[in-house]
């Protein structure tokens, strides 16, 4: 129904990207709740989880880093993190009073030797007056600043875990309670008790240090790299060729090709810009036993046009003077309507409807009318397994509505790789026939 606008397509892409990130982090959460949260690394440190229960962390993709777990605090490293020495933090910063938790700092990075803590990824917005997650932004805290003191106690060169325990900058998440408790028990409990709010925190900067992480959006998410849409014009035309030769299985019919086979060839010219397709064809029947053509050679031409809303209109003409036309249109919530008319004034109009499956059976019904009367075809399909498929159909002859005139068709199909074997059976009041295809 036409291409979406660039703005609408970009909106769809962003929503799809957010969904992928959310599903990815949910996978991390499931792994975190089902496995031990921390395992010893080679140097005896603890590996922190891939994601943690903090505000904004639900859409962050983190990788494990060596460090000490603190209850609910995210301190995982990213590829963009630059190593630093906390003792070098002697530049200007700010003194901030946090009245409540959380502060609006999504992540902290440990310094060399797991000493010191650097604020990373500040939420760049205060949603309303007094918003706790906007405190760091409103106070001017910048990514890359090092925590120098807490309530007058110098912690610049303290263990990273101790600083995290004192700040206790977290958003409680019950999904992490079990993993956090196990990790704290394994490492001997907290290194320090949380400082009661309000608390005063002094930050300082490192001269020459440049923060290289991504700037967050106002909702605390890492922005997706920009992209552009451009229109790609459709091809002016396309060309297709086809050929077919058919015969029975006798040796003479095969070796006598092309005189003993039914041959056909066609040329198709597609017009993508208008949704049209033009076809030219030729049919060359096999010679009869007397050497004359069983039927004359026939030329044909046809044209098919796609219609707005999911339909098509087609017509054809043969060199014998025969002609025909057909249409197809899909009606939402109803089904597919098809119809046709030919030079013999035979016509048909059908509605094909597929209903929801019932216990593995998919019912399909076609209601139609022809020049001879009404007709109905009811069919059910069933996939017995990945390779076996069955179907059954019953229909009336147009204009005849007695059950004794119904025609029954059944089929069983077996598929193995590129090969398919199918057996069909048709029953009416005159004939019982089993014919493999």
C-alpha positions in Angstrom: 0.0 0.0 0.0 2.9 2.3 -0.7 6.2 3.0 1.0 6.1 4.6 4.5 7.5 8.1 5.0 11.1 8.5 6.2 10.0 9.7 9.6 7.5 6.9 10.1 10.0 4.3 9.0 12.6 5.8 11.4 10.1 5.6 14.2 9.4 1.9 13.5 13.1 1.2 13.4 13.8 2.8 16.7 10.9 0.9 18.4 12.2 -2.3 16.9 15.8 -1.6 18.1 14.5 -0.8 21.7 12.6 -4.1 21.7 15.7 -6.0 20.7 17.7 -4.4 23.5 15.0 -5.1 26.0 14.8 -8.8 25.0 18.6 -9.1 25.2 18.7 -7.7 28.7 15.9 -9.9 29.8 18.0 -12.8 28.7 20.8 -11.5 30.9 18.3 -11.3 33.8 17.2 -14.9 33.3 20.8 -16.1 33.3 21.6 -14.0 36.4 18.7 -15.5 38.4 19.4 -19.1 37.4 23.2 -19.1 37.8 25.6 -18.1 40.5 26.1 -14.4 40.2 29.9 -14.4 40.5 32.8 -16.7 39.9 36.4 -16.3 40.9 38.7 -14.9 38.1 42.3 -15.8 37.6 43.6 -13.1 39.9 41.1 -13.8 42.7 38.8 -10.9 41.9 35.1 -11.3 41.3 33.5 -11.0 37.8 30.5 -8.7 38.0 27.3 -9.6 36.2 26.5 -8.6 32.6 23.7 -6.3 33.7 22.5 -5.0 37.0 19.4 -3.7 38.7 19.9 0.0 38.3 17.8 2.7 36.7 18.5 2.8 33.0 20.5 -0.4 33.0 17.5 -2.3 31.4 18.6 -1.0 28.0 22.4 -1.2 28.4 24.4 -3.9 26.9 27.4 -4.4 29.3 30.2 -6.9 29.4 31.7 -8.5 32.5 34.5 -6.7 34.3 36.8 -7.6 37.2 35.8 -5.9 40.5 33.9 -6.3 43.7 30.1 -6.6 43.8 28.1 -4.0 45.7 24.5 -4.4 46.4 22.6 -3.3 43.3 25.3 -1.0 42.0 26.4 -1.2 38.3 30.1 -0.9 37.8 30.7 -2.9 34.6 33.3 -1.8 32.1 32.7 -1.0 28.5 34.9 -0.9 25.5 34.9 2.9 25.5 36.1 3.2 29.1 39.6 4.8 29.5 41.7 3.5 32.5 42.5 6.1 35.1 44.5 6.7 38.3 42.2 8.1 41.0 45.2 9.8 42.7 45.5 12.1 39.7 42.1 13.6 40.3 43.2 17.1 41.3 41.3 19.2 38.8 38.1 21.3 39.4 34.8 19.6 40.1 31.8 20.2 42.2 30.4 19.7 45.7 26.9 18.1 45.5 24.3 17.4 48.1 22.1 14.4 47.2 18.9 14.5 49.2 17.7 11.0 48.2 18.6 7.9 46.2 19.1 7.3 43.3 21.4 10.1 42.2 21.0 9.9 38.4 24.4 8.3 37.8 23.8 5.1 35.8 27.3 3.6 36.1 30.6 3.9 38.0 34.0 2.9 36.7 36.8 1.6 39.1 40.3 3.0 38.8 43.6 1.2 38.5 44.0 -1.4 41.1 40.3 -1.2 41.9 40.9 2.1 43.7 38.6 5.1 43.4 35.3 5.5 41.5 34.5 7.6 38.5 31.0 8.7 37.6 29.9 7.5 34.2 26.7 8.1 32.0 24.8 10.9 33.7 21.0 11.0 32.9 20.9 14.4 31.0 17.4 15.5 32.3 15.4 16.3 35.4 11.9 15.2 34.6 10.2 17.3 37.3 11.2 19.4 40.3 12.8 17.2 42.9 13.3 14.3 40.5 15.9 12.1 42.3 17.3 10.7 39.0 17.9 14.3 37.8 20.0 15.3 40.9 23.4 14.7 39.3 22.4 16.6 36.1 20.9 19.5 38.0 24.0 19.8 40.1 26.3 19.9 37.1 28.0 16.5 37.7 29.9 15.4 34.5 30.9 12.0 33.2 34.5 11.4 34.0 34.6 13.0 37.4 36.1 11.1 40.3 34.4 10.7 43.8 36.8 12.6 46.1 34.9 12.6 49.5 31.6 11.6 51.0 30.3 13.6 54.0 33.8 15.0 54.5 35.5 11.6 54.5 38.2 11.4 51.8 37.6 8.3 49.7 39.6 9.2 46.6 42.0 6.3 46.9 39.7 3.9 48.8 38.6 0.5 47.4 36.0 0.8 44.7 33.7 -1.6 46.6 33.8 0.5 49.8 32.9 3.7 47.9 30.0 1.9 46.2 28.7 0.6 49.6 28.9 4.1 51.1 27.1 5.7 48.2 24.6 2.9 47.9 23.4 4.5 44.7 20.9 1.9 43.5 17.4 1.3 42.4 16.0 -1.8 44.3 15.1 -4.6 41.9 13.7 -7.8 43.4 15.0 -9.8 40.4 18.5 -9.3 41.7 17.9 -9.8 45.4 18.9 -13.5 45.5 22.0 -13.1 43.3 23.1 -10.0 45.3 22.7 -11.8 48.6 24.7 -14.8 47.4 27.5 -12.6 46.1 27.7 -10.5 49.3 27.7 -13.7 51.4 30.5 -15.2 49.3 32.8 -12.1 49.7 32.1 -11.6 53.4 29.4 -8.9 53.4 29.7 -5.2 52.8 32.9 -3.2 53.1 31.1 -0.2 54.5 27.6 0.8 55.6 25.5 3.1 53.4 25.8 6.8 54.3 22.4 8.2 55.3 20.8 10.7 53.0 21.1 13.6 52.6 24.8 13.1 51.9 27.4 15.5 50.5 29.7 14.2 47.7 32.6 16.1 46.3 33.7 15.3 42.8 37.0 16.3 41.1 38.3 16.0 37.6 41.5 14.5 36.2 43.5 17.1 34.1 43.8 15.9 30.5 41.3 13.1 30.9 38.6 13.0 28.1 35.4 11.0 28.6 34.9 8.8 25.5 31.6 7.2 26.3 28.3 7.7 24.5 26.2 10.7 25.5 22.9 9.5 26.8 19.4 10.6 25.6 17.0 12.3 28.0 15.5 8.9 28.9 18.9 7.5 29.9 19.4 5.3 26.9 22.5 5.1 24.7 21.5 6.8 21.3 21.4 4.7 18.2 23.7 5.9 15.4 21.9 8.1 12.9 20.8 6.8 9.6 19.2 8.1 6.4 16.6 6.9 4.0 16.8 7.4 0.3 14.5 6.4 -2.5 15.7 3.6 -4.7 13.9 3.8 -8.1 12.4 0.6 -9.4 13.8 -0.9 -12.6 12.2 0.3 -15.8 11.6 -3.2 -17.0 12.5 -6.9 -16.4 12.8 -9.8 -18.8 12.0 -13.5 -18.2 12.2 -16.6 -20.5 10.6 -20.0 -20.0 10.4 -23.3 -21.8 8.7 -26.7 -21.2 8.6 -30.1 -22.9 6.2 -32.9 -21.8 5.7 -36.5 -23.0 4.6 -39.9 -21.7 7.2 -42.3 -20.4 7.6 -44.4 -23.5 11.0 -44.7 -25.1 9.9 -43.5 -28.5 8.3 -40.4 -27.1 11.4 -39.3 -25.3 13.9 -40.1 -28.1 11.7 -38.4 -30.7 12.1 -35.0 -29.0 11.0 -32.4 -30.1 8.5 -34.0 -32.6 7.0 -36.4 -30.1 6.7 -34.0 -27.1 4.4 -31.2 -26.3 6.5 -28.1 -26.3 5.8 -24.6 -25.0 7.9 -21.4 -24.6 7.0 -18.0 -23.3 8.6 -14.5 -22.9 7.6 -12.2 -20.1 8.3 -8.5 -19.9 7.8 -7.0 -16.5 7.0 -3.3 -15.8 7.8 -2.9 -12.1 7.1 0.9 -12.0 3.5 0.4 -12.9 3.1 -3.2 -11.5 2.3 -4.7 -14.9 3.5 -7.8 -16.7 3.2 -8.7 -20.5 3.5 -12.3 -21.7 4.0 -13.8 -25.2 3.8 -17.6 -25.6 3.8 -20.4 -28.2 2.5 -24.0 -27.9 3.7 -26.8 -30.3 1.8 -30.0 -29.7 3.3 -33.5 -30.4 2.9 -35.1 -33.8 0.3 -37.8 -34.1 1.1 -41.4 -35.3 0.1 -40.4 -38.8 2.6 -37.6 -38.8 0.2 -34.7 -38.7 -0.2 -32.3 -35.8 -2.8 -33.5 -33.3 -3.6 -29.9 -32.9 -2.4 -26.7 -34.5 0.4 -24.5 -33.1 -1.0 -21.7 -31.0 0.2 -18.3 -30.2 -1.0 -16.5 -27.1 -0.5 -13.1 -25.5 -1.6 -11.8 -22.1 -1.3 -8.9 -19.7 -1.5 -8.8 -15.8 -1.8 -5.6 -13.8 -1.6 -5.3 -10.0 -4.3 -3.2 -8.4 -4.1 -0.9 -5.4 -5.2 -2.7 -2.2 -3.7 -6.1 -3.0 -5.5 -7.4 -6.1 -4.8 -8.1 -9.8 -6.5 -8.0 -13.2 -5.4 -10.3 -16.0 -6.5 -11.0 -19.6 -5.3 -13.3 -22.4 -5.9 -13.9 -26.1 -5.0 -16.9 -28.3 -4.4 -17.1 -32.1 -7.5 -19.4 -32.3 -9.7 -16.5 -31.3 -10.2 -17.6 -27.7 -10.0 -15.0 -25.0 -10.4 -14.7 -21.2 -10.2 -12.3 -18.3 -9.8 -12.8 -14.6 -9.5 -10.8 -11.4 -8.3 -11.4 -7.8 -8.9 -9.1 -4.8 -8.2 -9.7 -1.1 -10.9 -8.4 1.2 -9.7 -7.8 4.8 -11.3 -10.1 7.4 -13.3 -11.9 4.7 -11.1 -13.7 2.2 -10.0 -13.6 -1.4 -12.5 -12.9 -4.1 -11.8 -14.3 -7.6 -13.7 -14.2 -10.8 -13.3 -14.9 -14.5 -15.0 -14.8 -18.0 -14.0 -16.4 -21.3 -15.0 -16.4 -24.9 -17.4 -19.3 -24.3 -19.3 -17.0 -21.9 -18.3 -19.3 -19.1 -18.0 -17.2 -15.9 -17.3 -17.8 -12.2 -17.3 -15.7 -9.0 -15.8 -17.3 -5.9 -15.0 -16.3 -2.3 -12.1 -18.2 -0.7 -12.0 -18.1 3.1 -9.5 -19.7 5.5 -10.6 -20.2 9.1 -8.5 -20.5 12.2 -7.0 -24.0 12.9 -9.0 -26.3 15.1 -6.9 -29.0 16.9 -4.4 -28.9 14.1 -6.9 -29.0 11.2 -7.1 -25.9 9.0 -10.5 -25.5 7.3 -10.9 -23.7 4.0 -14.2 -23.0 2.2 -14.9 -21.6 -1.2 -18.3 -20.3 -2.0 -18.9 -19.7 -5.7 -21.4 -19.1 -8.5 -21.1 -20.1 -12.2 -23.3 -20.0 -15.3 -24.5 -23.5 -14.3 -25.4 -22.7 -10.7 -23.9 -22.4 -7.2 -21.0 -24.4 -6.0 -19.3 -24.9 -2.6 -15.9 -26.5 -1.9 -15.0 -27.4 1.7 -11.5 -28.5 2.5 -9.4 -29.4 5.6 -5.6 -29.7 5.8 -3.6 -31.4 8.5 0.2 -31.6 9.0 0.7 -35.0 10.6 4.4 -34.4 11.0 7.1 -32.3 9.4 7.1 -34.7 6.4 3.6 -36.0 6.2 0.6 -33.8 5.1 -3.0 -34.8 4.4 -6.0 -33.0 3.0 -9.6 -33.8 2.3 -12.1 -31.8 0.2 -15.8 -32.2 -0.7 -17.6 -30.2 -3.4 -20.8 -30.2 -5.4 -21.1 -30.0 -9.1 -22.4 -26.6 -10.0 -26.2 -26.7 -10.1 -26.4 -30.1 -8.4 -27.0 -30.1 -4.7 -27.9 -33.7 -3.7 -25.3 -35.4 -1.5 -25.1 -38.3 -4.0 -23.7 -35.8 -6.5 -20.9 -34.6 -4.2 -17.3 -35.2 -5.3 -14.8 -36.2 -2.7 -11.0 -35.7 -3.0 -8.3 -36.8 -0.6 -4.5 -36.5 -0.8 -1.5 -37.6 1.2 1.9 -36.0 0.6 5.3 -37.0 1.8 8.3 -34.6 1.6 12.0 -35.6 2.1 14.4 -32.7 1.3 13.8 -31.5 -2.3 11.7 -34.6 -3.2 7.9 -34.9 -2.8 5.6 -37.9 -3.4 1.9 -37.4 -3.4 -1.1 -39.8 -3.8 -4.6 -38.5 -4.5 -8.0 -40.2 -4.6 -11.2 -38.9 -6.1 -14.7 -40.4 -5.5 -17.9 -39.7 -7.2 -21.0 -41.7 -7.9 -19.4 -43.3 -10.9 -15.7 -43.8 -10.2 -13.3 -44.7 -7.5 -9.8 -43.7 -8.7 -6.3 -43.7 -7.1 -3.7 -41.9 -9.1 -0.2 -41.0 -8.0 1.1 -37.7 -9.2 
